[in-house]
């Protein structure tokens, strides 16, 4: 879940760095990272990302609910895939949160000396987020580093951000979220035993247990792509409370019916990519009505994947 610690004492000076949470590693993040990697590698230096866990919102804002678009290990993989040489995941705790802006940058600089700092347009740092570009420029002159500001990345005149992507997922708009991420939204978890009701009605499902802090799209039914042991399968996935069978339930479940699949996969890890929102969750008067609706969901999912074979977004 958490990346291995990096021995920062072995990192020589003069590298290029960026600092941020980078949750989701969306297209705005990718543009910043592109400039970081390109600039560093052109002069033979390493591109370093300094990021944080837990998310600062957990410490500063008391955020307790599901928040993360990417688990830390996935975030590191995505960043390294973009060409980043070193990802340093800094423990973000109350002590660090209460450092002044100057103290914060000095701590970063002493641990990982750098020559160039690439930041986003909205970068703020230090106690009460008082650190801004003006202060960075002052610190740069004192410590000897350059600063480059990357302008916001826009789609349809909207600034791409992690918070906007969370809003889109909360609305079930997984396709627009994918446009801003540059890939389909992903959750990952292990297959656990459920109540066996899906198998009983002839539509077996895999109950998926995900990291409790992972942000989930809105309750409803989706066409998804499931990856298992390097193979991909179309599936219908439900996030919800199973109102047809339970009058009241406080336990939200994630269940995937993998099309044309009949293996026992308890304990296996599934990666789920959200392709399209199909419908809201609702209570049916009988199991038979629910079965009929699920069959329609299955057929619609087949059509989604059939249509998508000609689109690079889904087939990539």
N, C-alpha and C positions, 0 to 999 in steps of 0.2 A: 504493500500500500504506500509506504513512505520510502522515497529514494534513499540510497545509501549516502552517508555523509561524505563530503569531499574534503580531502586534506588540503586546506587553503594555504598552508605553509609552503607547499611545493609549487605554488603558482607565482611565476616571475612577474615583474612589473611591466607596465606599458601596454597592457591589453585593452580591448574594447569591451565595455559592459553595458548592460541595461538592467534596470531594477523595476520590478512590478509583480503583481499577482499572476497575471497571464492566465486567468481561469477561462478555459474553453479553447485557448489558442486560436482565436477567430481571425478573420481576414485583416482586421486592424492590427492585431498582434503580429500577424505574419508579415505585413508590410514593414513594421518596425524591425522585426528580426531579419528580414531580407537586407535592410540597410545596414544593420549591425554586422551581419556575417560578411557581406560584400566589402564593407569598409575595412574590417579587421583582416580578412584574408588577402586583400589587395596589398597590404603592407607587411604581410607575414606574421601577423599577431593572431591571438586566439579570441574568439567571440564567446563571451561569458554572460550568462543570465543569472541574476540573483533574484530569487523568488521566495515565497513565504508559505509556511504552513504552521499553525492554522491560518485560515483566511483572516485578514485584519478585521473584517466585519464581525467575526466571532468574538474578538477581544474588545474592540472599540464600541461596537454597536449591540453587543449582547445577542447576536443572531444565534438561535439554537436549532432552528429547523433545517431541513435539507437546503443546501446552498450551492454545492459544487457542481459545475458543469463537467469538470474532469477530476478524477482522482489524481493525487500528486504523481504517482508513478506513470500514469498515462500522459500527464502534462509534460513530464521530462522526456518521454519517448517522442512526443509530437515536436518538442523544441529541438531535440537532437536530429530528428528527421529533416528539419529545416536547415541544418548545417551548424547549429550551435555546438561548440566544442566542450564546454563545461556548463552544467546546470548546478547551481548551489541553492539548496533549499534551506533557507534560514528559519530557525524556530522563531515564530512571532509570538512573543509573550508580553505580559504586562510591563516587564522591565524595559523591553525594547520600545513598546508603545509610548512610554513616558520619557523617552529621550528627546531632547530638543532637536530641531532640524539640523543644526550644526553638528551636534553630537552624533546623530544618526549617520550623516554622510562620512564623518571622520571614522566611525566604526567600520563602515563598509570599506573605506579607502585603506585603512590600516590592515584589514584582513586580506583584501584583494586589491593591491595597488593597480590603478588603471590610468590610461592616458586619454581615453575618449569615453564619454558617457552619452548614450543615445536614450532619449526619453520621449514619452508620448505628450501630446499637447496639454493634457489635463493632469500631468504628474504633480503630486503634492506629497510631502513627506514630513516626518517629525511630529512632535506633540501638537495635537489639535490641527494637524495638516497645515502648519504655518509656513513650511518650506515651499518656495516657489522658484520660478526661473531666475528672478533677480538675485535671490540668495544663492542659488546654484552658481551663477556667474561669479559672484563674489568669492565663494569657496573654491571655484575653479582657478581663479587667479592666485589664491593663497596656496593651494595644493599642487597646482600645475596640471590641470586636466581641461580638455575641451568639451563642449556640450553641443549636441545637435538635437533639435526638436523635430519630431515627425508629426506632420499634420494629420488630422482625423481622416479615417477611411470611411467613405460614404457609399451607401447603396440606396438608390431612389431618394436621394437627399436626406437620408437618415444616417446619423453617425453610428457605425457598428460598435457595439459595446456588449460586455457580458450581461449587464443589467437588462438591456433591450432583448437579448436572446432569451433570458429567463422569462421575460414578459410574454414573448412569442410562444415559448413552450407552455406556459401557464394557460395560454389561449388554445393550445392544441395545434398551433400553426408550425408544425415541424418542418414544412417545406421552406418557409421563409427563414426559419432558424438555420436550416441547412445552407441556404444561400449566404448567410452571414458568417457561418462557421467555415464554409468552404468544404464541408463534408457533412454527412448525416450525423444527427445527434446520436450518441452512443451511451448505453448503460451496460454494465457487465455484472454477472453474479453467478452463483452456483445453483444447481437444480436441487430443490429440497422436496420432501414428501408433503403433499397437500391432503385434502380430504378424499381424493379419488373420485370426485363427482364427475369430472370431465370424462374419465375412462368409463364410468358407469353409464353415461348417456351416449357413448360411442364417439366422443370427440376428445381424446386424451390431450392433456395439457402438461407442460413443464412449468412448475411453480418456481419462480426465480427469486432468490434472496440477494438483494443488492446492498451496497454500503448505505447505512442509514442517512448519511449526509449528502448522498447523491441527489441532485435536483431531478425530479420526475416531471414529465409532461402532464397535462391535465388528465383527470380521470376520463376514460373512454376506451374506444377500440381502435387499433391501428394496424395498418399493413407494415410489417417490419421484415428485415433480413436478419436471420440468426446465423452466427458463425460458430461452428463447433469443430475443433481439431482441424482447422484449415479448410473446412468445407462450408459453403454457404447454402442456406435454405430459406425460401419464402415462408412466412408465418403470419398468423393473426394473433395479435397480442392485446390482452385486456389489462388495463390498470383500473382497479375499482374495488367495490365492496360486495359484489355478488348479490344484488338485491332480490333476484328471483328466488334464491334459496334461503336467504337470511333476512328476516324482517328488520333486524338491527344488528349492525356489526361495526366495531371500531377498528377492525384489522383490515388494512388495505393490502390487496394481493396483486402480484404481477404474474400473469399466466399466459404462456405462449402455446398455441396449437401450431406445430410445425407441419407444413403440408407434405403429405405422402412420406411420412417418416414414422418408423415403428420400433426404434431402438430403445432400450432401457438406458437412460442417461443420468440417473440419480448420482449426485456428487460431481457431475461434470460442470465445467465453467462455460457459460454461454455469453457471447457478445451480441448485443441487440442494437441494430441500426433502425431508427424510426424513418420510415419512408413517406407514409401518408396517413392522416387522420381519417377514419372511416365514419364513426358515429359516436354519439353520446352513450353513456351507460344508462340503461333503463330497466325497470322491473317488468317482467313478462308474467302473464297470468298462469302460464303452465310451462313445464320443462320443454314440451313439444314446440311451443311458440319460440322459445329461446333457441332450440336446435335449428329450427327453420331459419332464424335470423343469422345464426353462426354460419350456416351453409351459404347464405347470401354474402356474408363477410368473406368467406373462403373464396367464393367465385369472384368477388370484387378484387381480392388480393391477387388472384391469378391474372386478372385483367391488368392490374397495376404493374405486375412484373412483366407481363407480355408486352405491354406498351413501352416499358422502360428499357427493353433490350436494345432499343435504338437510341437511347440517351446515354451520354457519357456520365452524367451525374450519378446514375444508379449502378451502371455496369462497372464503374471504376473501382 
